[in-house]
Amino acid sequence: MNSVSETALALRKKGHTVTIFLVENGVLGARKQAAKSQVPAIVESGVTVLADDFSMQKRGISMDECSPGLQAGSMVHLIDLIVQENTKAVWY
């Protein structure tokens, strides 16, 4: 696992609400057929995983091709998440 998923899982285990928002080429890992994708395990742990709908559209990925539990989101959705109280955004 990489540091983003390890951090997300550790925070979730401590009871925190965690959301990962995939953008640009990060959405490629959202596909069911993505080799070594960590998305299914992350979703199963209770972490919310969102994929930017614009990034998915530009790469020709539909929600039907994505791992179960993955949700589509937009940049507006991301902004709404970031400005919530007691929220810390980490960019990677």
For each residue, the residues with C-beta under 8 A, 3 or more apart:
1: 5 6 9 38
2: 5 6 38
3: 6 7 92
4: 7 8 20 90 92
5: 1 2 8 9 20 38 41 42
6: 1 2 3 9 10
7: 3 4 10 11 90
8: 4 5 11 12 18 20 42 45 47
9: 1 5 6 12 13 42 45 47
10: 6 7 13 14
11: 7 8 14 16 18
12: 8 9 15 16 18 45 46 47
13: 9 10 45
14: 10 11
15: 12
16: 11 12
17: 48
18: 8 11 12 46 47 48
19: 47 48 49 50 81
20: 4 5 8 42 47 48 49 50
21: 50 51 52 73 78 81
22: 26 27 29 30 49 50 51 52 55
23: 26 27 52 55
24: 27 52 55
25: 28 55 59
26: 22 23 29 30 51 55
27: 22 23 24 30 51 52 55 56 59 61
28: 25 31 34 59 61
29: 22 26 34 37 38 39
30: 22 26 27 34 37 39 49 51 56 61 66 67 70
31: 28 34 37 61 65 66 67
32: 65 66 67
33: 65
34: 28 29 30 31 37 39
35:
36:
37: 29 30 31 34 40 67
38: 1 2 5 29 41 42
39: 29 30 34 42 43 49 67 70
40: 37 43 44 67 68 69
41: 5 38 44 45
42: 5 8 9 20 38 39 45 47 49
43: 39 40 47 49 67 68 69 70
44: 40 41 69
45: 8 9 12 13 41 42
46: 12 18
47: 8 9 12 18 19 20 42 43
48: 17 18 19 20 71
49: 19 20 22 30 39 42 43 69 70 71
50: 19 20 21 22 70 71 72 73 77 78
51: 21 22 26 27 30 55 56 61 66 70 71 72 73
52: 21 22 23 24 27 55 56 72 73 74 75 78
53: 56 57 72 73 74
54: 57 58 74 75
55: 22 23 24 25 26 27 51 52 58 59
56: 27 30 51 52 53 59 61 62 63 66 72
57: 53 54 60 61
58: 54 55
59: 25 27 28 55 56
60: 57
61: 27 28 30 31 51 56 57 65 66
62: 56 65 66
63: 56 66 70 72
64:
65: 31 32 33 61 62
66: 30 31 32 51 56 61 62 63 70
67: 30 31 32 37 39 40 43 70
68: 40 43
69: 40 43 44 49
70: 30 39 43 49 50 51 63 66 67
71: 48 49 50 51
72: 50 51 52 53 56 63
73: 21 50 51 52 53 77 78
74: 52 53 54 77 78
75: 52 54 78 79
76: 79 80
77: 50 73 74 80 81
78: 21 50 52 73 74 75 81 82
79: 75 76 82 83
80: 76 77 83 84
81: 19 21 77 78 84 87 89
82: 78 79 87 89
83: 79 80 87
84: 80 81 87
85:
86:
87: 81 82 83 84
88:
89: 81 82
90: 4 7
91:
92: 3 4
